[in-house]
Amino acid sequence: MINLIFGIVVGFILSSVMEYIMFNNKFLRKYWDHPKLFFKYHFHHSFYGLIIAIVSLIFNMIFLAGVGIGMIISHTIADKKLVFIEKH
């Protein structure tokens, strides 16, 4: 249980730091404003958190499941909505 909680905290912090850096760095800001699209779909990092959580649960890696859940929570708070994939 402590591994899951620690993983959620680590995932939340890593995701928040990544968003802060991408948003405030002038060089990286172009990726924030114009994300890479895959067949006109934008995959948010909460989607990658979901993939990490599912795969880690399959392989019984509770810490990584927490990291994925923390990424999803952080992204949901930052965007004020739960979004995984957007069509552009």
C-alpha positions in Angstrom: 0.0 0.0 0.0 2.8 2.4 0.8 4.3 1.7 -2.6 1.1 2.7 -4.3 0.9 6.0 -2.3 4.6 6.8 -2.9 4.1 6.1 -6.6 1.1 8.4 -6.8 3.1 11.2 -5.1 6.1 10.6 -7.4 3.9 10.5 -10.5 2.1 13.7 -9.5 5.4 15.5 -8.8 7.0 14.4 -12.1 4.0 15.3 -14.1 3.7 18.7 -12.5 7.3 19.5 -13.0 7.1 18.4 -16.7 4.1 20.7 -17.2 5.8 23.6 -15.5 9.0 23.2 -17.6 7.1 22.9 -20.8 4.8 25.9 -20.1 7.6 28.3 -18.9 10.5 27.4 -21.2 10.4 29.5 -24.4 12.2 26.7 -26.5 9.8 24.0 -25.3 6.7 26.1 -25.4 6.2 25.5 -29.1 5.5 21.8 -28.2 3.0 22.9 -25.6 1.2 25.3 -28.1 1.4 23.0 -31.1 1.5 19.4 -29.8 2.6 16.5 -32.1 -0.5 14.9 -33.7 -0.8 11.3 -34.6 -3.5 11.0 -37.3 -5.0 14.3 -36.1 -5.2 13.0 -32.5 -3.4 14.6 -29.6 -2.4 12.1 -26.9 -2.2 13.8 -23.5 0.3 12.6 -20.9 -2.6 11.4 -18.9 -3.0 8.8 -21.6 0.5 7.6 -21.1 -0.2 7.5 -17.3 -3.1 5.2 -18.1 -1.0 2.9 -20.2 1.7 2.8 -17.5 -0.9 2.0 -14.8 -2.6 -0.8 -16.8 0.7 -2.4 -17.9 2.2 -2.2 -14.4 -0.9 -3.8 -12.9 -0.6 -6.7 -15.3 3.0 -7.2 -14.2 2.2 -6.5 -10.5 4.4 -3.4 -10.2 2.4 -1.4 -7.8 4.8 1.5 -7.6 4.5 2.1 -11.4 0.8 1.9 -11.2 0.9 4.7 -8.7 3.1 6.7 -10.9 0.6 6.4 -13.7 -2.3 7.3 -11.5 -0.3 10.3 -10.2 0.2 11.5 -13.8 -3.5 11.2 -14.5 -4.4 13.2 -11.3 -1.8 15.9 -12.0 -3.0 16.3 -15.6 -6.7 16.4 -14.6 -6.0 19.1 -12.1 -3.9 21.2 -14.5 -6.4 20.9 -17.4 -9.5 21.1 -15.1 -10.9 18.1 -17.0 -10.1 14.4 -17.4 -8.8 14.0 -21.0 -6.7 11.3 -22.5 -7.0 11.8 -26.3 -8.3 14.8 -28.3 -9.2 15.0 -31.9 -7.9 18.1 -33.7 
